[in-house]
Amino acid sequence: MSKSIYRTPEGEAEIQAIYDRQLARLRLPYESRMVDTRFGETHVLALGPQAAPPVVMLQGGNTTSPLTLGWIRPLIEKYRVYAPDTIGHPGKSAPVRLSPRDDSYGQWLVEVLNALGLQQPPLVGGSYGAGILLRAAVHAPERIGKAVLFIPAGLVSIPASTMLYLLWWLSLYRLSPTRGRLRRILWPMFQDEPIGEEVFEMTEAVFRLVLIEPEMPRNVQRKELANFNIPTLVIAAEKDGLFPAEAVVRRARQVFPNLVSAEVIAGATHYMSARYQAYLSERIERFLQEAG
């Protein structure tokens, strides 16, 4: 059996306690269920009106679904949002990581859709979750109704200068884990935006308790998306230190056969503050309501 992502069983319990606190802070009614896949059990949150149109939300990497769901809170008022905890990432799904280098995560996602009885729902993926969405687009394009990728992995690589910066500060943090060094690690995602205490709590716990995933899903190739004729919206952030906006937009225009729009939120960073999250939800909702 593959090794758990958690360093200890106690660490897994602590991450799940943080998860529960994050979920409580959303102050939204939800349903929680486990579904089976051949890769392992997957925990799924379902929020929003039961009779509303479904949307599947894919979380960021090395973080949790409740933290990611906070970004699209307005959508939950109008859609039935299903948020699977990514297998092998912090949360309540099986703690066994899949390879980001092949289509395993896409195959896992399709099995989750099968278990939920969702035939062709819109998929929304942020950061690492967008990379998973792309693997599903390659593996089973017919299972996606519409696609929204924001601050997406899977299109362009993190710049080498940013990787060197992160490795340097991560090595210093390992030697002496201080709040100042943690802030430095988070800088490419936040720039000069304030960092909420819930982010510090989550990141500190992940570094301490989890064997973090160092790789992003591999970049999709144009030929892989030849059959992906699904309406697609790509949203980049102007000040994203991980996935530079100009490169994301340029690559999106190259690889998607049915790209409705590739846009940049001016002033936004990778981890969008509340004022940008509101626009993000509004733009996604507008796209979901468009014909096509």
C-alpha positions in Angstrom: 0.0 0.0 0.0 1.2 3.5 -0.8 2.5 5.6 2.0 0.2 8.0 3.7 0.7 11.7 3.1 0.5 12.3 6.8 3.6 12.0 9.0 1.6 10.5 11.9 -2.0 9.4 12.6 -2.0 12.2 15.2 -1.1 14.7 12.4 -3.9 13.4 10.2 -6.4 14.0 13.1 -5.0 17.5 13.6 -5.5 18.4 9.9 -9.0 17.1 10.0 -9.8 19.2 13.1 -8.6 22.3 11.2 -10.8 21.2 8.3 -13.8 21.0 10.6 -13.1 24.5 12.0 -12.8 25.9 8.5 -16.1 24.3 7.5 -17.8 25.7 10.6 -16.5 29.2 9.7 -18.3 29.0 6.3 -21.6 29.1 8.3 -23.3 27.2 5.5 -25.5 24.1 5.6 -23.8 21.1 4.0 -24.0 17.4 3.4 -21.0 15.1 3.9 -20.6 11.8 2.2 -17.9 9.2 1.3 -17.8 7.7 -2.2 -15.7 4.7 -3.4 -13.2 4.9 -6.2 -10.6 2.4 -7.2 -8.0 4.9 -6.0 -9.5 5.1 -2.5 -12.4 6.5 -0.6 -13.2 10.1 -1.4 -15.0 12.6 0.9 -17.4 15.0 -0.8 -19.1 18.1 0.5 -22.4 19.1 -1.0 -23.6 22.7 -0.4 -26.3 24.9 -1.8 -30.0 24.3 -2.8 -30.6 20.6 -3.5 -32.7 21.3 -6.6 -30.2 23.9 -8.0 -28.0 23.1 -11.0 -24.9 21.1 -10.1 -21.3 22.5 -10.1 -18.2 20.5 -9.1 -15.5 22.6 -7.4 -11.9 21.2 -7.3 -9.7 22.5 -4.5 -6.2 23.9 -4.5 -3.2 21.7 -3.7 -1.8 21.2 -0.2 -4.9 22.9 1.2 -8.5 22.0 1.9 -11.9 22.1 0.3 -13.5 24.4 2.9 -10.7 27.0 2.4 -11.2 26.9 -1.3 -15.0 27.0 -1.1 -14.7 30.4 0.7 -13.6 31.9 -2.6 -16.9 31.1 -4.4 -19.3 31.5 -1.5 -21.9 33.5 -3.6 -22.1 30.6 -6.1 -23.2 28.3 -3.3 -26.4 30.3 -2.9 -27.5 29.5 -6.5 -25.9 26.2 -7.4 -25.6 22.7 -5.8 -21.8 22.7 -5.3 -20.1 19.4 -4.9 -16.6 19.7 -3.5 -14.6 16.5 -3.4 -11.5 16.5 -1.1 -8.7 15.7 -3.5 -7.3 12.3 -2.8 -3.8 12.5 -1.4 -4.2 16.1 -0.3 -5.2 17.5 3.1 -8.8 16.7 3.9 -10.9 13.6 4.6 -10.3 11.5 1.5 -7.9 8.6 1.3 -4.4 10.0 2.2 -2.7 8.3 -0.7 -1.3 10.5 -3.4 -1.7 9.9 -7.1 0.8 10.8 -9.8 0.4 14.3 -11.2 2.4 13.2 -14.2 -0.3 11.0 -15.8 -4.0 10.9 -16.0 -4.7 9.3 -12.6 -6.3 12.3 -11.2 -8.5 12.7 -14.2 -9.6 9.0 -13.9 -10.2 9.6 -10.1 -12.4 12.6 -10.8 -14.5 10.7 -13.4 -15.1 7.9 -10.8 -16.2 10.6 -8.3 -18.7 11.9 -10.9 -20.0 8.4 -11.5 -20.5 7.9 -7.7 -22.4 11.2 -7.5 -24.6 10.4 -10.5 -23.3 13.5 -12.3 -23.2 12.9 -16.1 -21.9 16.2 -17.5 -21.6 18.9 -14.8 -19.7 22.1 -15.1 -16.3 21.8 -13.5 -14.6 24.7 -11.7 -10.9 24.3 -10.7 -8.5 26.6 -9.0 -4.7 26.3 -9.0 -3.9 22.6 -8.6 -7.6 21.8 -9.0 -7.5 23.3 -12.5 -4.7 20.9 -13.3 -6.9 18.0 -12.2 -9.7 19.4 -14.4 -7.4 19.3 -17.4 -6.4 15.7 -16.7 -10.2 14.9 -16.7 -10.6 16.9 -20.0 -7.9 14.7 -21.6 -9.2 11.4 -20.1 -13.0 11.9 -20.6 -13.9 15.2 -22.3 -17.5 14.0 -22.8 -18.1 14.1 -19.0 -17.6 17.9 -18.7 -20.4 20.4 -19.4 -18.4 23.6 -19.0 -15.0 24.3 -17.7 -13.7 27.1 -15.5 -10.0 27.3 -14.7 -8.8 30.1 -12.4 -5.2 30.8 -11.4 -4.6 27.5 -13.2 -2.0 24.9 -12.9 -1.6 22.6 -15.9 -1.1 25.3 -18.5 2.3 26.9 -17.6 5.0 26.0 -15.2 6.0 28.0 -12.1 8.9 30.3 -13.1 12.3 28.9 -12.2 13.1 32.1 -10.2 10.0 31.6 -8.1 10.9 27.9 -7.5 14.4 28.8 -6.4 12.9 31.5 -4.1 10.5 29.0 -2.6 13.1 26.3 -2.1 15.4 28.7 -0.3 12.8 30.0 2.1 11.4 26.5 2.7 14.8 25.2 3.6 15.3 28.1 6.1 11.8 27.5 7.5 12.7 23.8 8.0 15.7 24.9 10.1 13.7 27.4 12.1 10.0 27.6 11.5 9.1 31.2 12.3 6.1 33.2 11.2 8.3 35.6 9.3 9.8 32.8 7.2 6.3 31.4 6.6 5.2 34.8 5.3 8.2 34.7 2.9 7.1 31.3 1.6 3.6 32.6 1.0 4.7 35.9 -0.6 4.5 34.7 -4.3 0.8 33.9 -3.7 -0.1 37.0 -1.7 2.5 39.7 -2.7 1.6 42.7 -0.4 -2.0 41.5 0.4 -2.7 40.7 4.0 -2.5 37.0 5.0 -5.4 35.7 7.1 -4.8 33.8 10.2 -6.7 30.8 8.8 -4.1 30.6 6.0 -1.2 30.8 8.4 -2.8 28.0 10.5 -3.3 25.8 7.5 0.1 26.3 5.9 2.0 25.8 9.2 0.1 22.6 9.9 0.6 21.3 6.4 4.4 21.9 6.6 4.6 20.3 10.0 2.2 17.3 9.6 2.0 16.5 5.8 4.4 15.2 3.2 3.6 18.0 0.8 3.1 17.5 -2.9 6.0 19.3 -4.6 4.7 18.8 -8.2 1.9 20.4 -10.1 -0.1 18.4 -12.6 1.8 18.2 -15.8 1.1 20.9 -18.4 -1.5 19.9 -21.0 -0.6 19.7 -24.6 -2.7 21.1 -27.4 -3.1 17.7 -29.1 -4.4 16.2 -25.9 -7.4 18.6 -26.0 -8.2 17.9 -29.6 -11.6 16.4 -28.6 -12.3 18.9 -25.8 -14.9 21.0 -27.5 -16.4 22.2 -24.3 -17.0 26.0 -23.5 -14.0 27.0 -21.4 -13.3 30.1 -19.3 -9.8 30.8 -18.0 -9.1 33.4 -15.4 -5.6 34.5 -14.4 -4.5 37.0 -11.7 -2.4 39.9 -12.7 0.0 39.6 -9.7 0.1 35.8 -9.6 3.7 34.8 -8.6 3.1 31.1 -9.4 1.4 31.2 -12.8 2.1 34.5 -14.6 -1.1 36.0 -16.1 0.4 36.8 -19.5 1.8 33.3 -20.0 -1.5 31.7 -18.8 -3.6 33.7 -21.2 -1.3 33.1 -24.1 -1.2 29.4 -23.5 -4.9 29.1 -23.0 -5.5 30.7 -26.4 -3.1 28.1 -27.9 -4.5 24.9 -26.4 -8.3 25.2 -26.0 -10.5 24.4 -29.0 -13.5 26.2 -27.5 -12.1 29.0 -25.4 -14.9 31.4 -24.6 -12.5 33.8 -22.9 -9.1 34.1 -21.2 -9.1 37.0 -18.8 -7.0 38.7 -16.2 -8.3 40.1 -12.9 -6.3 43.3 -12.5 -4.6 43.7 -9.2 -5.4 40.2 -8.0 -2.8 37.8 -6.6 -2.7 34.0 -6.7 -4.6 33.9 -3.3 -7.3 36.4 -4.1 -8.5 38.7 -1.3 -12.2 39.1 -0.6 -12.7 42.0 -3.1 -11.4 39.9 -6.0 -13.2 36.7 -4.8 -16.6 38.6 -5.2 -15.8 39.4 -8.9 -14.5 35.8 -9.4 -17.8 34.3 -8.3 -19.8 36.8 -10.4 -17.7 36.1 -13.5 -18.1 32.3 -13.1 -21.8 32.6 -12.6 -22.2 34.7 -15.7 -20.3 32.2 -17.7 -22.3 29.3 -16.4 -25.5 31.0 -17.3 -24.4 31.7 -20.9 -25.7 29.5 -23.6 -23.3 27.1 -25.3 
